[in-house]
């Protein structure tokens, strides 16, 4: 019987990778807190014998239906369309998991949520997947299954997809790491302010709500956060409607989940957005 053995909410901002020594000197040293959190998740994946990592990628935005990258191998050279001056010509090569992708797509579609498992040579990974994988899968041992986040899907629909994923994993026999890749609040500074305030949250309101949500999650009060998401994602400009978070909670059991989140990468700002690395304990 398969299982989700590690579950986490992580940051994917390019500055996590760009802060490495020698990568992009203007940012060198920033976000070591987030890198430490991602490395801690990597250790947890190894300890639990994870075979596949499913990445809920809020930077791969979809609009109609749900889409999985079911390629047997993810290989390419990536340049960010958003920030090509800082993230460019990044080479990657990871094994995929077409079997799990196909099974999830079939089960979701049968349940009434149309999902496609694609194997197109030109369907590339985004930095929402690549930045976390740089730390979670440096030896390329883990199979990788990215899913785009549908910006028009409701929190309830995303939660159902998570529930279906958990059942798909159970039937598959896989040991899976589930990674929700995205920020908390996601409101950027205006272009003429961002250079001076790059590492700050763009509003005190967003900062306070983010911190309150983290506090609730560390107390095991996921049900309250689930109830907040419909307003939270609008009031604080949640990344892709916080679809990754809703799907993650659905996979963990929704409001019945009582696990207390662990803060592995302390909360901070990047471009105005709220970033954190959290692990959600799962039952053995």
Wavefront OBJ file of the C-alpha trace (Angstrom):
o trace
v 0.000 0.000 0.000
v 1.362 3.396 -0.976
v 1.416 6.523 1.162
v 2.201 10.213 1.229
v 5.211 10.007 3.523
v 6.284 13.680 3.554
v 4.082 16.749 3.056
v 5.338 20.318 2.920
v 4.540 23.880 1.922
v 7.665 25.492 0.446
v 8.943 28.657 -1.174
v 10.084 28.649 -4.789
v 11.268 32.245 -5.213
v 14.339 32.456 -7.473
v 16.241 34.348 -4.769
v 16.451 31.083 -2.797
v 18.737 29.676 -5.496
v 20.238 33.042 -6.452
v 21.395 33.544 -2.856
v 23.855 30.665 -3.210
v 27.524 31.730 -3.287
v 28.614 32.699 -6.784
v 25.203 32.380 -8.464
v 24.028 36.020 -8.450
v 26.326 38.267 -6.393
v 23.754 41.025 -5.636
v 21.629 38.465 -3.745
v 24.395 36.366 -2.234
v 23.507 35.145 1.251
v 19.802 35.989 1.192
v 17.199 33.404 2.196
v 19.518 30.947 3.900
v 16.548 30.313 6.196
v 14.523 28.990 3.261
v 17.419 26.935 1.911
v 17.838 25.345 5.339
v 14.144 24.473 5.331
v 14.316 22.870 1.906
v 17.383 20.858 2.895
v 15.499 19.645 5.964
v 12.661 18.457 3.720
v 15.225 16.663 1.549
v 16.472 14.780 4.599
v 12.914 13.847 5.515
v 12.295 12.496 2.007
v 15.394 10.332 2.328
v 14.484 9.135 5.827
v 11.011 8.100 4.685
v 12.207 6.349 1.543
v 10.243 8.548 -0.843
v 10.286 7.370 -4.451
v 8.363 10.176 -6.159
v 7.869 13.840 -5.396
v 4.624 15.465 -6.550
v 5.055 19.231 -6.969
v 1.965 21.446 -6.802
v 3.388 24.249 -8.927
v 1.658 27.633 -8.601
v 4.034 29.030 -11.201
v 2.619 26.670 -13.809
v -0.737 28.411 -14.146
v -3.566 26.684 -16.007
v -7.038 27.972 -16.836
v -9.172 25.049 -18.084
v -9.071 21.517 -16.613
v -6.125 20.168 -14.618
v -2.790 19.216 -16.150
v 0.055 16.900 -15.190
v 3.489 16.666 -16.775
v 3.623 12.905 -17.309
v 6.918 12.806 -19.183
v 9.117 9.807 -18.339
v 12.061 12.205 -18.236
v 12.138 15.940 -17.549
v 15.138 17.380 -19.343
v 15.829 20.841 -20.663
v 17.347 24.286 -20.251
v 15.219 26.874 -18.474
v 15.132 30.660 -18.632
v 12.530 32.531 -16.609
v 10.238 34.647 -18.770
v 9.470 36.714 -15.665
v 13.046 37.471 -14.592
v 15.434 36.338 -17.355
v 18.174 38.665 -16.129
v 18.617 36.649 -12.923
v 17.496 33.111 -13.813
v 18.603 31.834 -17.189
v 20.151 28.828 -18.952
v 19.441 26.570 -15.970
v 19.940 22.935 -17.010
v 17.824 20.196 -15.457
v 17.342 16.454 -15.860
v 14.994 14.414 -13.649
v 13.129 11.116 -14.031
v 9.357 11.409 -14.302
v 6.513 9.236 -13.074
v 4.099 8.687 -15.978
v 2.413 5.754 -14.234
v 1.343 7.772 -11.204
v 0.342 10.691 -13.443
v -1.860 8.493 -15.609
v -3.489 6.848 -12.590
v -4.262 10.212 -10.937
v -5.658 11.685 -14.151
v -7.893 8.683 -14.732
v -9.203 8.636 -11.176
v -9.862 12.400 -11.116
v -11.617 12.380 -14.482
v -13.765 9.433 -13.439
v -14.733 11.408 -10.326
v -15.880 14.328 -12.490
v -12.777 16.575 -12.396
v -11.170 16.562 -15.833
v -7.429 15.999 -15.600
v -4.909 15.379 -18.380
v -1.571 13.548 -18.167
v 0.707 14.996 -20.876
v 3.912 13.730 -22.445
v 5.009 16.551 -24.740
v 8.663 17.227 -25.500
v 8.082 20.971 -25.417
v 6.230 21.006 -22.067
v 8.978 22.263 -19.772
v 9.274 22.706 -16.037
v 8.928 26.131 -14.409
v 10.940 27.575 -11.557
v 8.055 26.718 -9.243
v 9.258 23.142 -9.637
v 12.941 23.678 -10.418
v 13.905 25.844 -7.440
v 12.570 23.391 -4.815
v 14.007 20.400 -6.714
v 17.463 21.964 -6.637
v 17.432 21.250 -2.886
v 14.973 18.358 -2.582
v 16.391 16.161 -5.339
v 20.047 17.076 -5.939
v 21.047 13.507 -6.778
v 18.062 13.121 -9.136
v 17.046 9.960 -7.308
v 13.391 10.901 -6.926
v 10.882 10.673 -9.739
v 9.191 14.022 -10.363
v 5.510 14.640 -11.096
v 4.569 18.324 -11.535
v 0.979 19.524 -11.683
v -0.115 22.959 -12.841
v -2.476 24.930 -10.640
v -5.763 26.010 -12.211
v -6.377 29.647 -11.377
v -10.121 29.210 -11.937
v -10.610 26.174 -9.693
v -12.319 26.659 -6.347
v -10.646 25.720 -3.057
v -13.191 22.905 -2.759
v -12.294 21.482 -6.172
v -8.602 21.606 -5.363
v -9.228 19.880 -2.044
v -11.103 17.109 -3.870
v -8.120 16.673 -6.185
v -5.955 16.256 -3.103
v -8.276 13.612 -1.702
v -8.164 11.780 -5.037
v -4.363 12.040 -5.098
v -4.107 10.445 -1.659
v -6.246 7.519 -2.827
v -4.257 7.225 -6.069
v -1.021 7.063 -4.093
v -2.476 4.477 -1.728
v -3.418 2.211 -4.625
v -0.132 2.775 -6.459
v 2.151 1.382 -3.791
v 4.345 4.492 -4.156
v 5.994 6.321 -1.283
v 5.394 9.944 -2.208
v 6.562 13.354 -1.074
v 3.908 16.036 -1.603
v 5.262 19.548 -2.099
v 2.981 22.595 -2.232
v 5.177 25.124 -4.028
v 4.069 28.711 -3.515
v 4.022 31.725 -1.249
v 1.516 32.736 1.411
v 0.509 36.344 0.626
v 1.569 37.243 -2.903
v 1.247 41.008 -3.379
v 4.296 42.571 -5.040
v 5.843 45.945 -4.432
v 5.349 48.450 -7.278
v 8.260 48.400 -9.698
v 9.538 51.795 -8.525
v 9.675 50.609 -4.891
v 10.813 47.003 -5.083
v 14.574 47.591 -5.209
v 14.540 49.522 -1.944
v 12.133 47.152 -0.153
v 12.771 43.822 -1.848
v 13.020 41.747 1.340
v 9.982 43.239 3.102
v 6.324 42.176 3.020
v 4.306 44.567 0.851
v 1.748 45.421 3.544
v 1.464 45.081 7.302
v -1.983 43.549 6.826
v -0.570 40.742 4.693
v 2.285 40.174 7.118
v -0.024 39.908 10.105
v -2.437 37.537 8.346
v 0.430 35.326 7.166
v 1.870 35.157 10.679
v -1.544 34.338 12.140
v -2.008 31.525 9.618
v 1.417 30.088 10.441
v 0.541 30.238 14.133
v -2.726 28.376 13.521
v -0.972 25.720 11.457
v 1.673 25.109 14.107
v -1.151 24.577 16.613
v -2.799 21.974 14.383
v -5.750 24.233 13.563
v -5.864 23.421 9.856
v -9.676 23.425 9.807
v -9.688 27.133 10.654
v -7.177 27.898 7.908
v -9.278 25.952 5.403
v -12.239 28.145 6.368
v -10.077 31.256 5.890
v -8.761 30.397 2.431
v -11.695 31.720 0.326
v -11.185 35.208 1.808
v -7.443 34.914 2.559
v -6.534 34.156 -1.040
v -8.383 37.266 -2.251
v -7.496 39.699 0.525
v -3.791 38.810 0.428
v -3.463 38.056 -3.307
v -2.743 34.362 -2.749
v -0.501 32.858 -5.409
v -2.692 31.146 -8.013
v -5.581 31.346 -5.568
v -3.624 29.312 -3.008
v -4.559 26.260 -5.061
v -1.490 24.364 -3.877
v -2.452 24.848 -0.235
v -6.030 23.675 -0.779
v -4.850 20.601 -2.664
v -2.268 19.824 0.014
v -4.854 20.012 2.791
v -7.236 17.831 0.795
v -4.554 15.175 0.472
v -3.895 15.326 4.217
v -7.542 14.723 5.117
v -9.035 18.213 5.046
v -10.583 19.489 8.266
v -10.025 16.113 9.933
v -6.245 16.627 9.793
v -4.820 17.490 13.209
v -1.085 17.531 12.564
v 0.921 20.463 13.893
v 3.046 22.080 11.206
v 6.768 22.467 11.812
v 8.442 25.701 10.716
v 11.637 24.579 8.969
v 12.313 27.820 7.092
v 11.398 30.986 8.984
v 8.876 33.404 7.480
v 10.333 36.251 5.429
v 9.647 38.547 2.497
v 10.723 38.432 -1.131
v 9.539 41.035 -3.610
v 6.733 41.858 -1.189
v 5.471 38.270 -0.885
v 5.326 36.113 2.253
v 7.601 33.059 2.133
v 7.990 30.107 4.491
v 8.906 26.406 4.601
v 6.525 24.213 6.616
v 6.377 20.467 7.101
v 3.058 18.797 7.891
v 3.510 15.542 9.833
v 1.779 12.531 8.315
v 0.706 9.342 10.040
v 3.106 6.420 9.722
l 1 2 3 4 5 6 7 8 9 10 11 12 13 14 15 16 17 18 19 20 21 22 23 24 25 26 27 28 29 30 31 32 33 34 35 36 37 38 39 40 41 42 43 44 45 46 47 48 49 50 51 52 53 54 55 56 57 58 59 60 61 62 63 64 65 66 67 68 69 70 71 72 73 74 75 76 77 78 79 80 81 82 83 84 85 86 87 88 89 90 91 92 93 94 95 96 97 98 99 100 101 102 103 104 105 106 107 108 109 110 111 112 113 114 115 116 117 118 119 120 121 122 123 124 125 126 127 128 129 130 131 132 133 134 135 136 137 138 139 140 141 142 143 144 145 146 147 148 149 150 151 152 153 154 155 156 157 158 159 160 161 162 163 164 165 166 167 168 169 170 171 172 173 174 175 176 177 178 179 180 181 182 183 184 185 186 187 188 189 190 191 192 193 194 195 196 197 198 199 200 201 202 203 204 205 206 207 208 209 210 211 212 213 214 215 216 217 218 219 220 221 222 223 224 225 226 227 228 229 230 231 232 233 234 235 236 237 238 239 240 241 242 243 244 245 246 247 248 249 250 251 252 253 254 255 256 257 258 259 260 261 262 263 264 265 266 267 268 269 270 271 272 273 274 275 276 277 278 279 280 281 282 283 284
